[in-house]
Amino acid sequence: MEEINIMGKKLIIYYSYTNNTKKIAKQIQKDTGADICEIETVIPYSGDYNAVVDQGKQEIDCGYKPEIKQISVNLADYDTIILGTPVWWYTYAPAVATFLSQYDLSGKKVIPFVTNGGWLGHTIKDIEKACKNSKVINSIDIKFNTDKMVLSEAKLKNWIDSL
């Protein structure tokens, strides 16, 4: 049986609360054909938006990492991880913190895409710290005004094409 070379395979892995990050992940998948996997918390966030924002601030402030469901892919099959996260209080979402603490991305290229409604904060620097044995490259900051992307479709397409 012939061995299949899987080097160069890309995986989009993302967490999304309001579906903005999910929309971008699906667009990247559509345009690149990369595999895709969602990071899901065992206990979904509930309550209105402001209650979740308050809970998120508390979780970020104390370094809480919510339990996440096991991902459905073998990361060893991929050398490039396209990592999507919303910005929660100037950094990546707690569910992404859990993922980065539980799964080893050493030796992989990590390409972050971050969605936010205001300010990127130190999200990319925090991803670089968490992925210190990876090569973090080609990140993009995608702002939303509620559910409408502020970044032009052309700029997003150019970034996706560069992947």
Rosetta blueprint (number, residue, H / E / L):
1 M L
2 E L
3 E L
4 I L
5 N L
6 I L
7 M L
8 G L
9 K L
10 K E
11 L E
12 I E
13 I E
14 Y E
15 Y L
16 S L
17 Y L
18 T L
19 N L
20 N H
21 T H
22 K H
23 K H
24 I H
25 A H
26 K H
27 Q H
28 I H
29 Q H
30 K H
31 D H
32 T H
33 G L
34 A L
35 D E
36 I E
37 C E
38 E E
39 I L
40 E L
41 T E
42 V L
43 I L
44 P L
45 Y L
46 S L
47 G L
48 D L
49 Y H
50 N H
51 A H
52 V H
53 V H
54 D H
55 Q H
56 G H
57 K H
58 Q H
59 E H
60 I H
61 D H
62 C H
63 G L
64 Y L
65 K L
66 P L
67 E L
68 I E
69 K L
70 Q L
71 I L
72 S L
73 V L
74 N L
75 L H
76 A H
77 D H
78 Y L
79 D L
80 T E
81 I E
82 I E
83 L E
84 G E
85 T E
86 P E
87 V E
88 W E
89 W L
90 Y L
91 T E
92 Y E
93 A L
94 P H
95 A H
96 V H
97 A H
98 T H
99 F H
100 L H
101 S H
102 Q H
103 Y L
104 D L
105 L L
106 S L
107 G L
108 K L
109 K E
110 V E
111 I E
112 P E
113 F E
114 V E
115 T E
116 N E
117 G L
118 G L
119 W L
120 L L
121 G L
122 H L
123 T H
124 I H
125 K H
126 D H
127 I H
128 E H
129 K H
130 A H
131 C L
132 K L
133 N L
134 S L
135 K E
136 V E
137 I L
138 N L
139 S L
140 I E
141 D E
142 I E
143 K E
144 F E
145 N E
146 T L
147 D L
148 K E
149 M E
150 V L
151 L L
152 S L
153 E H
154 A H
155 K H
156 L H
157 K H
158 N H
159 W H
160 I H
161 D H
162 S H
163 L L
